[in-house]
Amino acid sequence: MQEDVVEQCHSHVRLLAGTASSGQPCYELIPAAMVEQGVYEVLASPGLTHGCAAGDRIRVRQDGSFEVLRRGGNLCLVLYPPTPPSGDSIAPLTTAFTHLDGLVEMPADGRFIVITVPAAAGFAAVEDAVNSWTAEQDCPWEYGNVYGEDGHPLGWWTTA
């Protein structure tokens, strides 16, 4: 007897991150698993694209814009250090978020830091952890999937 196996294709999906000063669209390649044509499971939280986080299921349109079909329960935070931090300097941040079941990632050029953490950790704990590190580093940060384009909270975590 042969078992039915659903094979997921692990790759990347191109998401619209915004518009450059030239007026041209900017894109970010995000690790994702294709669920069906045009629908992806986000495997890593984006650093440039707002609106989704690792674990979300999204439908991607031809132009790279997307809609979230299902939230995975993770918050996405993006930090903008004034200079690329060393691994040693982000160690306290990594430790703080490990205690919250979070993940701290940074591209090789160090121009931003992305944190994925379960919303269940609580906003107070998340903000305490990020604020203690960013205050010492003079580093601004923002949520990547908490506020809509209008600046209002999306509220998805109240039903997650």
URMO-V427327 format. One line per field, one symbol per residue. ss: DSSP state (A for helix, B for strand, O for the rest). phi: phi as a letter, one per 40 degrees, with the letter a starting at -180 (. if undefined). burial: + if it has 16 or more other C-alpha atoms within 10 Angstrom, else -. Layout:
# URMO-V427327
ss = ???
phi = ???
burial = ???
This chain:
# URMO-V427327
ss = OOOOOOOOBBBBBBBBBBBOOOOOBBBBBBBBBBBBOOBBBBOOOOOOOOOOOOOOBBBBOOOOOBBBBBOOOBBBBBBBOOOOOOAAAAAAAAAAAAOOOOBBBBOOOOOOBBBBBBAAAOAAAAAAAAAAAAAAAOOBBBBOOOBOOOOOBOOAAAOO
phi = .cccbcccccabbcbccibcccgccbbbcbdabccadgbbcccaccbbcchaadgcbbbbcdcgcabccaccgbcbbbbbccbdccdcccdccccdcccbgbbbbacdcgcabbbbacdccgcccccccccccccccfbcaaccabbcccgcccgcccbc
burial = -----------+++++++-------++++++++++---++++++++++++++++++++++---+++-+--+++++++++++--++----+--++-++--+-+++++---+-++++++++++----+--+++-++--+-+-+--++++---------+---
